[in-house]
Amino acid sequence: MTRRIEAGPVLVALGALLLLVSIFLDWYEPGVTAWEAFEFLDLLLAVLAIAALAAAAGAMRPEATVVERHWLPAIAAAITVVVASQILDRPPSVDGDPATGAWLALGAALLMCLGTLLTLGRVSFALTVEGRDTRRRVSAVDHRADDPTTTEGPAIKPLGDERS
C-alpha cells in the first residue's frame, strides 16, 4: 500500500500550530503576550489558525474536510497581514520592541504561505508503507532440477535424435 502525503498541507498545519503556540509567548518586551496586547486580533489569529488546521486536515484526508482547501490563500494572507502589521505598528498600550512570539508568528505565517503555494501547486511525495515483495518460486524453474529426463545439452534436439 502506497500512501501519498502532500507537502503543502503538512507545512500549513505546522505553521498553524506554531502560530497557536506563539500567541501564548511574549510578543513585546517586557513580557507582554498576544492575549494581553491585543483586544480582538488575538482571537482573530486563533480562529484563523484553527481554520488553517481544519483546511490542512481536509487537504490531507478528503473525508475529513471541514474547510475547503481553496480557502487557504485567504487564511494565510490574512494571518500574514495581521502579524506583519502588528510587528510594524505595535498596539498603543505596548512600549517594548517585538519579542520571540511575534517573530515566531511571522515565521509561522510565512510557512503557511509556502504550504499554501505547495498545496495549490499539488507538490507531493509518496511514502511506501508496504513490506518488500519476496521472490516467488516458479514451479517450472524449480522443478527442472528434480526432473530425471532433463539433461544438459543443446536446447534444440538435433535432427535424427529420436530420444524423448
C-alpha positions, 0 to 999 in steps of 0.5 A, a space after each residue: 500500500 502506497 500512501 501519498 502525503 502532500 507537502 503543502 498541507 503538512 507545512 500549513 498545519 505546522 505553521 498553524 500550530 506554531 502560530 497557536 503556540 506563539 500567541 501564548 509567548 511574549 510578543 513585546 518586551 517586557 513580557 507582554 503576550 498576544 492575549 494581553 496586547 491585543 483586544 480582538 486580533 488575538 482571537 482573530 489569529 486563533 480562529 484563523 489558525 484553527 481554520 488553517 488546521 481544519 483546511 490542512 486536515 481536509 487537504 490531507 484526508 478528503 473525508 475529513 474536510 471541514 474547510 475547503 482547501 481553496 480557502 487557504 490563500 485567504 487564511 494565510 494572507 490574512 494571518 500574514 497581514 495581521 502579524 506583519 502589521 502588528 510587528 510594524 505598528 505595535 498596539 498603543 498600550 505596548 512600549 517594548 520592541 517585538 519579542 520571540 512570539 511575534 517573530 515566531 508568528 511571522 515565521 509561522 505565517 510565512 510557512 503557511 504561505 509556502 504550504 499554501 503555494 505547495 498545496 495549490 501547486 499539488 507538490 507531493 511525495 509518496 511514502 511506501 508503507 508496504 513490506 518488500 515483495 519476496 521472490 516467488 518460486 516458479 514451479 517450472 524453474 524449480 522443478 527442472 532440477 528434480 526432473 530425471 529426463 532433463 539433461 544438459 545439452 543443446 536446447 534444440 534436439 538435433 535432427 535424427 535424435 529420436 530420444 524423448 
